[in-house]
């Protein structure tokens, strides 16, 4: 089994009771939804998901060296 190294960056309320950044060594074929599950983040809670700065869906597979940024909904007034 080949492993990949990815960086996960969390923003705003996702940082509560979690680290700002994670560096994971994961099996190939890991997708974004797998990461959300690993971090105990519901899919509906992640309003913006950027893989290497590009927005997209949770079924995208991660590759070695990828940077995944996760943002919750932003409140304001």
C-alpha positions in Angstrom: 0.0 0.0 0.0 1.3 3.4 -0.9 1.0 6.3 1.5 0.5 10.0 0.7 1.3 13.0 2.9 -1.3 15.8 3.1 -1.7 19.0 5.1 -5.1 19.8 6.5 -5.9 23.4 7.6 -8.8 24.3 9.7 -10.4 27.7 10.1 -12.7 29.6 12.4 -14.8 27.4 14.7 -13.3 24.2 13.3 -10.2 25.2 15.4 -12.2 24.9 18.6 -10.9 21.7 20.4 -8.7 20.9 17.4 -5.4 21.9 16.0 -5.0 24.6 13.3 -3.1 22.3 11.0 -2.7 18.6 10.7 -0.2 16.6 8.7 -1.5 13.2 7.9 0.1 10.2 6.2 -2.8 8.4 4.6 -3.4 5.5 2.2 -3.8 6.4 -1.5 -7.4 6.7 -2.6 -8.3 8.7 0.5 -10.9 11.3 -0.3 -12.0 14.6 1.3 -15.0 12.9 3.0 -12.7 10.4 4.7 -10.8 13.4 6.2 -14.0 15.0 7.4 -15.0 11.8 9.1 -11.5 11.4 10.6 -11.8 14.9 12.1 -15.4 14.3 13.2 -16.7 17.2 11.0 -20.2 16.7 9.5 -20.3 17.3 5.7 -23.0 19.9 6.2 -20.8 21.8 8.6 -18.1 22.4 6.0 -19.4 25.3 3.9 -16.2 25.8 1.9 -13.7 23.0 1.0 -10.6 24.0 -0.8 -8.2 21.5 -2.2 -5.0 23.3 -3.2 -7.0 26.5 -3.3 -9.8 25.1 -5.6 -13.4 24.6 -4.4 -15.0 21.3 -5.2 -16.8 18.3 -3.8 -15.9 15.9 -1.1 -15.4 12.9 -3.4 -12.1 14.2 -4.7 -9.2 11.9 -4.0 -6.2 13.4 -2.2 -2.7 13.2 -3.7 0.7 13.4 -2.1 1.5 17.0 -1.1 -2.1 18.3 -1.3 -3.3 21.0 1.0 -6.9 20.8 2.2 -8.5 23.9 3.8 -11.8 23.5 5.6 -14.1 26.4 6.5 -17.4 26.4 8.5 -20.3 28.7 7.7 -19.3 32.3 8.5 -21.8 34.2 10.6 -22.1 38.0 10.6 -24.3 40.9 10.7 
